[in-house]
Amino acid sequence: MTFASFKAVAKPIEIWRTLTAPDEMKVFEQQVKRYNQRNPNSKISIEYIPHGSYRDSVIGGALAKDLPCILAVDQPDVANYAWAGLIRPLYRQTEGESQSQNSLIKKETIDRINPSGVGSYKQAVYSLGPFDISLAIFSRKSLFKQLDVRIPSVEQPWSVKEFNQVLAKLRSLNTYKYILDLNLLGVGEWPAYAFLPMLYSSGADLIERTDYLKAEGVLNSPSAIQWGNWLQGLIEKNLAFVRVGEHALFERGLLALDYNGSWVFDRYKKAIGDDLLILPTIDFGRGAYIGGGSWHYSISHQCLQPKSAANFIEFIMSDHEIQYFSEKTGFIPTSKTAAENTILYRPGGELFPLYKMSANHVVMRPATPAYPAISSIFSQALRRIVDGENVEQALDRAVDEIEQNISDNRGYR
């Protein structure tokens, strides 16, 4: 046998992805299989990592210089990963340069994607995501037939005053054991994801977004304090509850309103069918907002085949593949064209209001390397507020801790 008999076999391009629901993983594997059949010389291989240890695995891989080419990244962490040099820009166009000189992904691809599907830092795009989730208030149509109140729409959400009146009427019905569940004991990213939209609607934020150095006067502004006092008032009046040992409250008819994510839709739909009512979030004065940004794909700085890795991201971000993933998993597509071709999210579809919220009413978590610390600090502040601590003191403490973290890291410059 001569050397000419041997054919070079390209090394697979590895992708790290979080271990999620089996059905979702099967859909992604089908997409990878389809890509590999079309691109035999740059095949993709998948390594699944448990969700709880994913961030530690990325840090360990970086230290060991053993990161894969393609790295799944939770969108709020994009700025931190970019600042730390773990991932490279997918698109950065500077004046006087052509796109081909400085970008891995086509500008047309980025332009098709809704804001929640794009992860940016310092005017460069570092990640793209084919799906998102949405916040909403879940209730029952039959319940609202008993109430003499306006049913809100995405275009005309409830004001906080209207919402307070709805809560009072629900309590006067004396039909439900629990009025409102805000999932106040939620962990991880839930506190920032769920309550930043309320803060933002109130006129506050987690940090000032010009240079991302100051939280003073932003997170502890009069608007933020007013929101925190409103939240404590709901708890004190037993309109929102904190601790309960019961489960499946909404499905069992014990809970009137549930502030939750679109991931509960399938479960609630199976439990109560066509009686399910999906309502938009509340307007605290500056519009109704939801959180944005789910899992994205990026390319690590250690990747030796960045163009091939980018080719896979282009594939996974095509309208066809975004639509396919949405149809099979139920997640919200991040492109308008893909949404229009799905059953649930097209105009007139059952979840079209969720798509409209995701596309047009998103407040992204701050694009700063300090975000992981900000998220953790805000979670602790929220817990203190829920436990009854003075709101202004709790937010002042959070502001001091955030600014200390930024100072300790020399402004993340």
ABEGO torsion letter per residue (X at the ends): XBAAABBBBBBBBBBBBBBBBAAAAAAAAAAAAAAAAABAABBBBBBBBBAAAAAAAAAAAAAAGABBABBBBBAAAAAAAAAAGABBBABBBBBGBBAAAABABBAAAAAABBAAABBBBGGBBABBBABBBBBBBBBBAAAAAABBBBBBBAABBBBAAAAAAAAAAAAAAGABABABBAGAABBEAAAAAAAAAAAAAAGBBABBAAAGABABGAAABAAAAAAAAAAAAAAAAGABBABBABBGAAAAGABABBBBBAAAAAAAAAAAEAABBBBBBBBAGAEBBBBBEBBBBBBBAABABAAAAAAAAAAAABAAAAAAAAAAAGBBBABAAAAAABAAABBGBAAAAAAAAAAAABBBBBBBAAAAAAAAAAAAAAAAAAAGBBAAAAAAAAAAAAAAAAAAAGGGX
